[in-house]
Amino acid sequence: MAATGGESSHSMSDELFKNFISEVKQIEKRDSVLTSKQQIDRLLRPGSTYFNLNPFEVLQIDPDATDDELKKRFRALSILVHPDKNQDDPDRSQKAFEAVDKAYKLLLDPEQKKRIVDVIHAGKEYVEHMVKEKKKQLKKEGKPLDMEEDDPEVFGQAVYKQTMKLFAELEIKRKEREAKDMHERKRAREEEIEAAEKAKRDREWQKNFEESRDGRVDSWRSFQAQGKKSKEKKNRSFLKPPKVKMEQRD
C-alpha cells in the first residue's frame, strides 16, 4: 500500500529530526570538552536569559538521556564552572554554576521535565506543520517541492529557534502572571491595612465616646438644672406685687 502525502511528509520530518538530533549529539560531545572559561562564556553569552530556559541546552544533553547520564553530566559541568575552580572569575562562574544547578533541579522534577520535553516536541511539530503547509502551497502552484528545510541542519535550526521562541513566550507569560499575582497581593495587603486602620479608628472613637459620656450627661443635667432655676426665678418675678407710690401733701 502506497504511503499518503501526509504520511510521507511526516516520515521525512522524523528522519530530518533524527539527523538533527544526531548532529546535536556530536556538537554536545565536542562542546563537552570545552574549558571552564569557554563553558562560562557559553552559559553567560548574550541572550543567555532565554537560551538557558531550556535545561537540556544548558546541560548539553539529549532529552532522551537517562537519569544516570543526566547526573554524570551535571557533576562534570558543575565542577567545570564551579567558583572554587575559577577563583580568577568568581562572579561569572557563580552565575554559570547557578544556571547549571537550576537546569539540573528542573530535570529532576518529573512534572517539570515532562513540561520541558513537551515544549521541545511542540517546537518540532510546529516546524513540521509549517513545512507541510509550504509544500502544499508549492504543489498547488505547480512549483518544485524542494525547500531549505529538507536539509537536516536547516530543519534542525528551525526547530531549535522555534523551541527557544516557545520557551521565551512561556517565560514572559510566567513573569506576567507573577507580576499580576504580586499586584493582587499588594492590593489585598493595602486593603487589609486600611481595614485594620479603620477598625482602630472606630475603636478609638467608641472609647472616647464612652469616656466622655459621663461628662456629657453631667453637663446636660447641669444645663437642665440651671434652666429650671432660671424659669422658677422668672415666674416669681411675675408674682411680685407692684411698688406703691406714696402721695405727697402740701
C-alpha positions as CSV (number, residue, x, y, z in Angstrom):
1,M,0.0,0.0,0.0
2,A,1.4,3.4,-1.0
3,A,2.0,6.0,1.7
4,T,-0.1,9.1,1.5
5,G,1.4,12.5,1.1
6,G,0.9,13.3,4.8
7,E,2.5,10.1,6.0
8,S,5.4,10.6,3.6
9,S,5.9,14.2,4.8
10,H,5.7,13.1,8.4
11,S,8.2,10.3,7.9
12,M,10.6,12.7,6.2
13,S,10.3,15.2,9.1
14,D,11.0,12.4,11.6
15,E,14.1,11.4,9.6
16,L,15.3,15.0,9.4
17,F,14.7,15.4,13.1
18,K,16.7,12.2,13.9
19,N,19.5,13.5,11.7
20,F,19.4,16.8,13.6
21,I,19.5,15.1,17.0
22,S,22.5,13.1,15.8
23,E,24.3,16.3,14.8
24,V,23.3,17.9,18.2
25,K,24.8,14.9,20.0
26,Q,28.0,15.3,18.0
27,I,28.1,19.0,18.9
28,E,27.4,18.2,22.6
29,K,30.2,15.7,22.6
30,R,32.6,18.3,21.1
31,D,31.4,21.0,23.5
32,S,31.6,18.8,26.5
33,V,35.3,19.2,26.4
34,L,35.2,23.0,26.5
35,T,37.4,24.6,29.0
36,S,36.0,26.2,32.2
37,K,36.2,29.7,30.6
38,Q,34.5,28.5,27.4
39,Q,31.7,26.9,29.3
40,I,31.2,30.0,31.4
41,D,31.2,32.2,28.3
42,R,28.6,29.8,26.7
43,L,26.3,29.9,29.7
44,L,26.5,33.7,30.0
45,R,26.6,34.7,26.3
46,P,24.3,37.5,25.1
47,G,20.7,36.2,25.2
48,S,21.5,33.5,27.8
49,T,18.5,34.6,29.8
50,Y,16.3,32.9,27.2
51,F,18.8,30.3,25.9
52,N,19.1,28.9,29.4
53,L,15.4,28.4,29.7
54,N,15.9,25.0,28.1
55,P,17.7,22.9,30.7
56,F,18.8,20.4,28.1
57,E,20.5,23.2,26.3
58,V,22.2,24.3,29.5
59,L,23.5,20.8,30.3
60,Q,24.2,20.0,26.7
61,I,22.4,16.7,27.0
62,D,19.8,14.9,24.9
63,P,16.1,14.8,26.1
64,D,16.3,11.0,25.9
65,A,19.2,10.8,28.3
66,T,18.8,8.5,31.3
67,D,18.8,9.8,34.9
68,D,22.3,8.3,35.4
69,E,23.6,10.2,32.3
70,L,21.9,13.4,33.5
71,K,23.6,13.0,36.9
72,K,27.0,12.4,35.4
73,R,26.7,15.4,33.0
74,F,25.6,17.7,35.9
75,R,28.5,16.7,38.0
76,A,31.1,17.1,35.2
77,L,29.7,20.5,34.2
78,S,29.1,21.9,37.7
79,I,32.7,21.0,38.6
80,L,34.0,22.7,35.5
81,V,32.2,26.1,36.2
82,H,32.3,26.0,40.0
83,P,33.6,29.2,41.6
84,D,36.2,27.2,43.5
85,K,37.8,26.1,40.2
86,N,37.5,29.7,38.7
87,Q,38.7,31.9,41.5
88,D,40.0,34.4,39.0
89,D,36.4,35.0,37.8
90,P,34.2,34.3,40.9
91,D,31.1,36.4,39.9
92,R,30.7,35.0,36.4
93,S,31.5,31.4,37.5
94,Q,28.9,31.7,40.3
95,K,26.2,32.7,37.8
96,A,27.2,29.9,35.4
97,F,27.1,27.4,38.3
98,E,23.6,28.6,39.3
99,A,22.4,28.2,35.7
100,V,23.7,24.6,35.7
101,D,22.3,23.8,39.1
102,K,18.9,25.2,38.2
103,A,18.7,23.2,35.0
104,Y,19.6,20.0,36.8
105,K,17.0,20.5,39.5
106,L,14.3,21.2,36.9
107,L,15.0,18.0,35.2
108,L,15.0,16.0,38.5
109,D,11.3,17.0,38.8
110,P,9.2,14.6,36.7
111,E,6.4,17.1,36.1
112,Q,8.8,19.9,35.1
113,K,10.8,17.5,32.9
114,K,7.6,16.4,31.1
115,R,6.6,20.0,30.6
116,I,10.0,20.9,29.1
117,V,10.0,17.9,26.8
118,D,6.5,18.8,25.7
119,V,7.8,22.3,24.7
120,I,10.6,20.7,22.6
121,H,8.2,18.4,20.9
122,A,5.8,21.3,20.3
123,G,8.6,23.2,18.6
124,K,9.3,20.2,16.3
125,E,5.6,19.7,15.5
126,Y,5.2,23.4,14.6
127,V,8.1,23.3,12.1
128,E,6.8,20.1,10.6
129,H,3.4,21.7,10.2
130,M,4.9,24.8,8.5
131,V,7.0,22.7,6.2
132,K,3.9,20.6,5.3
133,E,1.8,23.7,4.6
134,K,4.6,25.3,2.4
135,K,4.9,22.1,0.4
136,K,1.1,22.0,-0.1
137,Q,1.2,25.6,-1.4
138,L,4.2,24.9,-3.7
139,K,2.3,21.8,-5.1
140,K,-0.8,23.9,-5.6
141,E,1.2,26.5,-7.5
142,G,2.9,23.8,-9.6
143,K,6.3,24.6,-8.3
144,P,9.1,22.2,-7.2
145,L,8.7,20.9,-3.7
146,D,12.3,21.4,-2.8
147,M,12.8,23.5,0.4
148,E,15.7,24.7,2.6
149,E,14.2,22.7,5.5
150,D,14.8,19.5,3.5
151,D,18.4,19.9,4.7
152,P,18.6,18.3,8.2
153,E,20.8,21.1,9.5
154,V,18.4,23.8,8.3
155,F,15.4,21.8,9.7
156,G,17.1,21.4,13.0
157,Q,17.9,25.1,13.3
158,A,14.3,25.9,12.6
159,V,13.2,23.5,15.3
160,Y,15.8,25.0,17.7
161,K,14.7,28.6,17.0
162,Q,11.0,27.7,17.4
163,T,11.7,25.8,20.6
164,M,13.6,28.8,22.0
165,K,10.7,31.0,21.0
166,L,8.2,28.8,22.8
167,F,10.4,28.8,26.0
168,A,10.7,32.6,25.8
169,E,6.9,33.0,25.4
170,L,6.2,30.8,28.3
171,E,8.7,32.7,30.5
172,I,7.2,36.0,29.5
173,K,3.7,34.7,30.4
174,R,5.1,33.4,33.7
175,K,6.6,36.7,34.6
176,E,3.3,38.5,33.7
177,R,1.4,36.1,35.9
178,E,3.9,36.7,38.7
179,A,3.6,40.4,38.4
180,K,-0.2,40.2,38.4
181,D,-0.2,38.0,41.4
182,M,2.2,40.4,43.2
183,H,0.0,43.3,42.3
184,E,-3.1,41.4,43.6
185,R,-1.2,40.5,46.9
186,K,-0.1,44.1,47.3
187,R,-3.7,45.4,46.7
188,A,-5.1,42.8,49.1
189,R,-2.5,43.8,51.7
190,E,-3.3,47.5,51.3
191,E,-7.0,46.8,51.7
192,E,-6.2,44.7,54.8
193,I,-4.1,47.5,56.3
194,E,-6.8,50.1,55.5
195,A,-9.5,47.9,57.1
196,A,-7.3,47.5,60.2
197,E,-6.7,51.2,60.5
198,K,-10.4,51.9,60.1
199,A,-11.3,49.4,62.8
200,K,-8.7,51.0,65.0
201,R,-10.2,54.5,64.4
202,D,-13.6,53.2,65.1
203,R,-12.4,51.6,68.4
204,E,-10.7,54.8,69.5
205,W,-13.8,56.8,68.6
206,Q,-16.0,54.4,70.6
207,K,-13.6,54.6,73.5
208,N,-13.5,58.4,73.5
209,F,-17.3,58.5,73.2
210,E,-17.8,56.2,76.2
211,E,-15.2,58.0,78.3
212,S,-16.8,61.4,77.6
213,R,-20.3,60.1,78.1
214,D,-20.5,60.8,81.9
215,G,-19.2,64.3,81.3
216,R,-21.8,64.9,78.7
217,V,-24.6,63.6,80.9
218,D,-23.4,65.7,83.9
219,S,-23.2,68.8,81.6
220,W,-26.8,68.1,80.4
221,R,-28.1,67.7,83.9
222,S,-26.4,70.9,85.0
223,F,-27.8,72.7,82.0
224,Q,-31.3,71.4,82.8
225,A,-30.9,72.4,86.4
226,Q,-29.8,75.9,85.5
227,G,-32.7,76.2,83.1
228,K,-35.2,75.1,85.8
229,K,-33.8,77.6,88.3
230,S,-33.9,80.4,85.8
231,K,-37.5,79.6,85.0
232,E,-38.6,79.5,88.6
233,K,-36.9,82.8,89.2
234,K,-38.7,84.3,86.2
235,N,-42.0,83.0,87.4
236,R,-41.5,84.5,90.8
237,S,-40.8,87.9,89.3
238,F,-44.2,87.9,87.7
239,L,-45.9,87.3,91.0
240,K,-44.1,90.1,92.8
241,P,-46.6,93.0,93.8
242,P,-46.0,96.4,92.3
243,K,-44.5,99.1,94.4
244,V,-47.0,101.6,95.9
245,K,-46.1,105.2,95.3
246,M,-46.7,107.4,98.4
247,E,-48.7,110.7,97.8
248,Q,-47.1,113.9,98.9
249,R,-49.1,116.5,100.8
250,D,-48.6,120.2,100.7
